[in-house]
Amino acid sequence: MDTPLSTIAVVGLGTMGTGIAEVLTRAGHEVIGIDIDGAAARQAVATLEAATARAVRRERITEEERSEILTRFRTSGDLRAAAEAELVIEVVPESYELKQQVFRELDAIVSPTAILATGTNALSVTRLAAESLHPERVIGMHFFNPAPVMKLVEVVSSVLTAPPAVEAVTELARSLGKEPVAVGDRPGFVADGLLFGYLNQAAAMYEANYASREDIDAAMKLGCGLPMGPLALLDLIGIDTARTVLEAMYSASHDRLHAPAPILGQLSEAGLTGRKSGRGFYTYAEAGSPTVVPDALTPSGSAAADGGRTVGSVGVAGSGTMASGIAEVFAKAGYDVVLAARSPEKADTAKGRIATSLERSVTKGRMTAEARDETLSRITTAGSLDAFADVDLAVEAVAEDLSVKQQLFGTMDKVCKPGAALATTTSSLPVVAIARATSRPQDVIGMHFFNPAPAMKLVEVVRTVLTADDVHATVRDVCVKIRKHPVDCGDRAGFIVNALLFPYLNNAIKMVEEHYASLDDIDAAMKLGGGYPMGPFELLDVVGLDVSLAIEKVLHSEFRDPGLAPAPLLEHLVAAGCLGRKTGRGFREYARR
């Protein structure tokens, strides 16, 4: 296994195999592409020719370099062509039987010192290795799609894998400009192990008619900064592939969160496997096309609210960061705002925070000094909720404590005029329990802004079973006027974003508890392999471990799923006062300011 990996065979020339071949040839390796389907082999050559031609046009390589790259790639329909390879990477379909057959045949073809790598993203490397005559040379090398672009490679060792094989494959990944992450052998590894549970929950959420596919996808893109929504991503991956991965994960974990949502099976059996078939959760222009076209489920586009109430003035209750951010958003949009806190001093401090924020916008050229002054002039401060007597919409943004919010809504019920809409910004509490603290629950709705409110575009509009139609219409209309993107969801724990985000974060903590992978490797895997703007532990420390634990407890309490029980490590850190960046220590330590 000390032999340089100069000649590499890639078995399976689908999208992933072709991408891996491109990466290897560009890095100077001789590559033998093997596929029993002659059309797939021809397509792989055409894809490499097109990719290198684009690189020449963009002046990333010369025409001479392109010719050398193309010369280094040859194809065959016979597995025996791998005989001279020092490394074979198989990327055939996700089937134990198929992959095991490939490994058994390779045993009789390649040198005893050659490394055999599987590109599986779901199956057990150990089980595949056990079928080989030389299990010590079998390893997982999981690239991510598209391979030429994605930086992550998960290097998966089984208990049988020899260290030199691990070292050779890890060094190869680095030489390709990739970031290798060492992981143990369990279905899904790190990135897919976390990603597919989240995708599965999103599919189940859609199947339950809790929210539309568009709202689920928009919520996760706008609320978490993800490059794609979960249902669009399932269509890209392939719904049948996702189901296979989840089946493998569930067989190992028996965690209900990994049990494939029935809709995945239904779509797969119907041949509606996503982009590759032209239809999955969405409908596409044609098979393989990324272009979504309207279908029977597509919203009509007439998002204007009919029958809503008139809103000219807004009251914002609270003095923290969220309250001041929401007040700023409304004032910028032209609404007269009353910012009320427990004392005039606290309200003035909150307005001062808004002034500082607006000044930054002026300094950065995003706002004129005149617009800043006009915005501030629309905000009136008050030390009592009595100032809400004439507002058309009252928005509560106080501590995430049910009794505190109920008491505040009881007061607003008495103070606010008949017909005023009352909104809570809770991120996890039942809106109906807050509504019942008033004599007019039909006027109460959830309006969950995300932090920082001036920057984040998403607002989850949470309608209870008691919310009036015109209140719902009013809030959606207001969201559009303040340049936010409203998504509708029902009144259940976590709404959309937190219900999908926090089980994913909790599962990441469980990986660390089980010593499966390190904090750094998990964060790197999700950023490089999943396109997440932050790794799960970076995000947990930013959100606050106490806040995260509280949300996990609410989710577990409502859904009673054992898989949602807060990870013990999270509870221990909170008990120790390690709450994240705000305390200087959470999953990581931070410099004190």
N, C-alpha and C positions, 0 to 999 in steps of 0.2 A: 504493500500500500504506500510505499515511499516513492513509487514511480510518478513522475510529473504527469499531470492530467492534460496532456497535449491533445489527445484524440478522445472525443466524447460522443457517445451515441445517444440520441433522443428517440425514444420509442413512443409513437403516438403523435401525429402531426395535426392535432386540432388547434384551436386558438392558443391554448396554453403551451403546447409542445412547440408550435411555430414561434411563439414569443421567446421561449427559452433558447431555441436554436439561434434566433437573431442576436440575443444577448451574448451567447457564447462565440459566435462567429465574429462579431464586432470586437470582442476582447482578444481575438487572435487564435482561437482554438479551431482545430479541424473538427467539423461536426458531421456526423452521419445521421440523417433523419430517416427513421424507419416507420413505415405504415403500410398495412396490407391493402389499403385503399389508394389506388393510383391517383385518383382525383384529389385526395387530401395531400398527397406528396406534391402534385403539380401546383396546388393552391399555396402550399408552404413556400415553394420556390418563387411564385408570383408575388406573394406577400413580402418576402425578403427583398425582391427586386424593387418593389414599390417603395418600401420603407427606406432603402438605401438611396433611391433616386430622390426622395424628399430630402434626405440628409444632405445630398449634394447641392440641391437647389437652395437650401438654407445655409450653405457654406459651412456645414459641420464636419464634412469629410470631403476629400477630393475625389475626382472620377477614378483616379488610380487606386485609391483606398477602397472605393466601392467594388472595383473589379477584383481586388484581392479578397474582400469579404465574400463575394459571390463564389469565388473559386474554392473557398474553404468549406462550402456547404454542398453536400451531395446526398441524394436520397436513394432509398431502396425499399423494395416490398418484402424483403427477406430478412428475418431476424439474425441470420448468420452473418450479415454485414457488420454486426457489432463485435465480431471476433477480435479486431485489433484495438478496440476501445479500452482505455484505462478506467473510464467511468461510464456507466450507462444510467440515464435518467428516464424512468418510465412515467408517462402521463397518459395512460390509457384510461377508459371510463372507470368510474368508482365501483368496482366489483371485485370482491375477494377472489372469486373463481378466475376471472380474467387476469388479474394481476399475478396471482399465484402461478397460473399457467406460463405467463411471461417469464417469471423468475426461474421456474423449473427448466424451461428451455434455455435460458441464458446460462444456467449452471454448466450446461454441456457445450457451450459455445465460447464464453470469454475466458481469459486467463484467470487462474486461481487468485491472483493479486488484484484483479479489477474490483472496483467498488460498484455495488448495485444500489441505486437510489430510487426511492419511490416518491412521486410528486403528490401522493394522496393528501387530501385535506380533511379526511374523516376516518379512514380505516386504520386499524392497528398495525403499526410497523412491526411489532413483535410477532404478531400472527403471520404476517407476510414473510418475515425472516425465518420463522420456524420451518417453512416449507423449502428453504434453500439448503443446499449441501454445505454452504459456508455462511451461516447466519451472522457471523462476526463482521462480515463485509456489507451487510444490508443496513441502510440508513434512510431516514426521511429527509427530503430536500424540497420543502414546500415553498414554491414561488407564488406570487400573487399577481392577479390579472389587472391590467396588461403587464406582462413580465418586463418589457423594455422600459417601462415607466416606474413601476412600483419598486421601492428600495428594499423592502423586507424579504428575507428568506428565513424561514423557520427550519433549523437543523434539528431533526428529531432522532434521538438515540433510543434504542431499546436496551433492555438489560443484557442483550447478547452482542451489542455493537462494540467493536474494538476501538479504543481511543485513537489509533492512527487514522482510521476512516473518518472519525469526527473531525480531527484536526485538518485532514486534507480537504474535506468538503467545506469546512468553515473558512479556510484560507482561500479556496476557490471563490466562495461567495464574496469575500472582501475584494479579491482581484477583479471581480465583475462590477465593482462599485456598489455592491449591495451591503445591507446591514444584517449580518447573521445574528439570529437570536437562538440560543440553545434552549430546547424544551424537552420535556419527557414525553413518553408515548401514552397519550390518551386521546380519545376522539375529539377532533376539533383543535387540538393543540392549544395555543394561547389565543391568537386573533380570532379564528373561527369559533373556538370554544366560547368566547364572550359574544362575538358578533351574532352567531346563529340563534342563541337564546333570545336575544333582543329582537331579531327579525321574526322569530316564531311568535313572540308576544304581540308584535305589531299585527301579524296576520290574524291572530286570535281576536284582537281588538276590533279589526275590521269585520271579521266574520260575525261578531256579536252585534254588528250594526251600532257600535258605540260612537263611531265617528266615520266620516267619509274617507276614502283613500287619499283624496287631495288634502284634506285637513290633517290626517295623520302624517303624511309626508311633509307638508309645509311646517307643521309643528316641530318636527325633529330637525329640519334644516334651519329654520329661523330661531328655534329655541336653544339648539345645541351647536349650531354652526357646522353641521354635517354637510358633506358635498352632495349627498343624495338622501331622499327619504327612504324608509325601510321597505316599502312596497315596490317602489321603483327599483331598488337594489335587488330585491328578490327576483324581479323580472329580468334584470341584467345577469345575475348569477345563474338563473335557471331554476324554476320552481321544483322540478324533479330532482335537481342536484341538491337543493336546500333540504328537500325531504329526506334524501339519502343521508346527508350529513347529520340531520337531527335524529334519524333512526339509530345511527351509529352512536351518537352521543347519549341517547336515552338508554340504549342497551347497556352502556357502561355506568351511567349515573343513576338511572331510575328516578331522575328528577322530573317532576311534572312540567317544569318550565321547558324541558327538552323534548317532551312528547309532541310530535308534529301536529300542528293545528289541522283539524280535519279538512279545512279548505285547501291545504297544500296537496293532500291526497286527491281531492276531487278535481282540482285543476290539472294535476299531473295525469290522472287517468283519462281526462278528456283531451289530453294533448295540448292543453293551454299552458305551455311551460315558460312563457315569458317572451322576451324579445326574439329569441331564436325561432319561435313558432309564429310570431306576429301577434300573439295575444296571451296575456296572463292576467295580472291585476288590472293592467291597462291594455289598450288596443294600439297597435303600431301600424305604420303605413304599409309594411310588408314584413315578411319573415327576415329577421336579422337587422331590421331598421331601428335606429334609436328614436325615430320621430313618432311621438304620441299623437294619435288622431282621435277626434271626438267619438264617443260611443253613447249608448243609452244611459250610462251612469255619469256622464260628464255634466258638471253644473252648467246651467243655461247661460251664465255670464251676467244676468241681470241681478247683480248683488245689491242694488239699491233697496233700502228698507222701506217697505210700504206700511203705512199705518203706525209709524213710530211717533213718539212724543217729541215735542220741540225742546231742544237743550240750548240755552244761551249762556247759562252760568253753571259752574261746577264747584262743589266743595270737596276738599281733600283733607281727610282727618289723619294726623300723624306728623311727626317731626323728624323721622329718620331719613336715611338715604333714599328708600323707595318712595316715601311720601313726597319728598322734595323733587325727585325725578319725575314723578307723575304730574305734579303741579306744573313743572317746567314744560312738559309735553303739551298739556292743555293750553297753557298760556301762549306758547309758540304758535299753536293752531288758531289763536284768536279768541279763545274763550275767556270770560271773566272768571277768575279763580279766587275762592276764599280758602286760605290755608290755615287750618285750625289745629292747635296743639293744646297740651294741658296747661300751658301758661303763655302769656304774650312773649316772654323771653325765648321760650323754645320755638315758637312760631317764627320769630324774627331770625333766630339762628338758622332755621330751615330755609328761610328766604335768602339769607346771606349765602347759603350753600348754592342756591340757584344762581345768585348773582355771580359767584365765582365760576360756575359752570358756563354761564353765558359769556363771561369775559374770556374764557379760554377759546370759545367759538369765535369771538371777534379777533383774538390774537392769531388764530389759525386761518382767518379769512373766510370762515363759514357763515359769518353773520356780520351785519353792519352794526355800528355803534347805535344807530337810530333804532334798528330792530331790537337790539338788546334793551334799550330804554323802554320801548313800547311794550315789550314782553313783561318786564318787571312792573310796569305801571298797571298791568292787568291783574297783578297778584296782591290781594289784601290779606293781611295776617290777622289772626284772632286767637285769644286765649280760651275760647269756649265754643262748644258746638252750637250755641245759640245763634252764631253768625250764619248758620246754614238755613235760616228760616226761609230764604227766598231762592235757594239754588234749585236747579232743575235736575241735577244729578249729583249725588253725594257718594264719594269714593273713599272707602276705609282702607288705610295702609298702616295699621298698628301691629303690635306684637302678635306672633302666631300662637295665640292662646285662645281657646274657644270661649272661656268665661269672660275674658277681656273683650273679645269681639261682640259677644252677646250683650254685654252691658252697654257697649258703645252703640250698637244698633237699637237697643231699647231707648236710648237717649235720642238718637236721630229720628226714631219713629215719632217721638213727641214733638221734636223741633221742626222737622222738614214739612213743607207744605204738602197737601194732598196732591197726588199725581207725580211727585218727585220720584225718580228711580234711585234705588239704594244699591250700591255695588261693593262687594268685598274682594280684596286682592289676595285672599288666602291661596296658598299653594298646596294645601293638603287637608284642610278641615272640611267637614261636610257643610256645604252652603245652606242646605235646607235647615240645619240645626241653628244656623245664624239667622235665617229668615224667620224662624218660629219665635225668635225673641221679639218680633215686632207684631203689630196688629194688622200688618199688610204684607204678608209673605209673597203675594203676587207681584209686588214691586221690587223684590230683592233678586239679585243675580250675581254670579261670579264674574269678575273681570281681572284675570290673573296676568299682570304685567311681568316682564322678566327684567332682571337687573343687569346693567343699568338701564332704567326705563327710557331715557332719551335716545339710547343707541339701539336697543333691541326692538325688532319690528313686530314680534309676536305678542298677541293677546289671546289667551284662552277664554272664550265666552262660555261660562258654565251655567246652564239652565237647569233649574230644579223642576220637580213635578208640579210645583205650585207657581212658577214664574209665568207671568202674563205674556201673551204673544207680542203685544206692543212694547213691552219692556225689552224683550229680546231684540226686536227690530231696532229699537232706539239705540241700544248699546252697540250693535253691529254697525249702524250708521255712524255713530260717534267714532268708533275705531277707524273707520275709513277716513273720516275728516281729520283725525289727528295723525294720519299717515301710518297707521299700524295695520297689520294683517290679522284679522280675526279668524279663529278656528272654533267651530262649535264642538262641545263635548258635554257629556252628561255629568251629573253630580255624584262622582264616585272617587275614591281615594286616588290621588296622583294625577287626575285628569288625563291628559295625553302624555305630556313630556315626562313628568316625574314617574308616571306609572311604567314607562319604558326605560327611562334612564337609570333609576335607582336599583332595580334588580340587576342590571348590568354591572353597576359599580359594586354591588354586594358580592356578585360572583367573582369579580376581580380580587376582592379581599379574601375570599375563600381559597383562591388559587395560591395566594401568599401563605395563608394559614397551613395549607397542605404541602408547603415547600416545593410546589410544582415549578414555579418560576419566580424570579426576583421582581421587585418593584420596577426597577429600571427596564428590565426586559419586557414586562407587561406594558408599561407606558410606551416604550418604543414600538412594540408590536401593534398597538392600536393606532398610533399616529402614522406609522409607516405602512401598515397593512390595511387599516380601516379608514384612513383619511380623517381621523378625529383631530380636531385642533389641539386638544390636550389629552394626555393619557389619563386613565381613571384615577390614579393616585394624585396626580397634579390637580385634577378637578375636585376630588374630595377635600384636599387641603384648602382649596380656594373657597368652596361652598361652606366648609366648616363641618367637622366630624359630628358635632352635636346636632346640627341641623340635619345632616344626612341620616343620623341614627333615628331622629324623630320621624322623618319621612318613612324610613324603612319600617318602623314600628306601626305606623298608620296603615301602610300597605299590607303588612302581615296581619294586622287586626281585621282589616276589611275582607281580604280574600282568603284568609285562613290556609294559605298554601305553605307547607313546610319549607319549600325552596325560597320563600320570601323572608324567612326568619333572619333577623340581623346577624351578620357574622360576629362571633364572639370577640374577635380581635378588634372590631369597631367599638363594641361595648367597653372593652378593657381600656382602649385609648381614651375614650370619652370620660370614663371613671377616673382616669389618671390626670385629667385636665389637659390632655394633648388634643387640642381641637383644630389644629391646622395652622395656617399662616397667622391668624389673629392672635394666637398664643405663642408663636415662635416654634412650635413643634406639633406635628401631626404624624403622618406617615414618614415625613422627612423633617429635618431641622432647618430653620430659617434664621438669618441674621436679624438680630433685634434692631429696630430703628430708633 
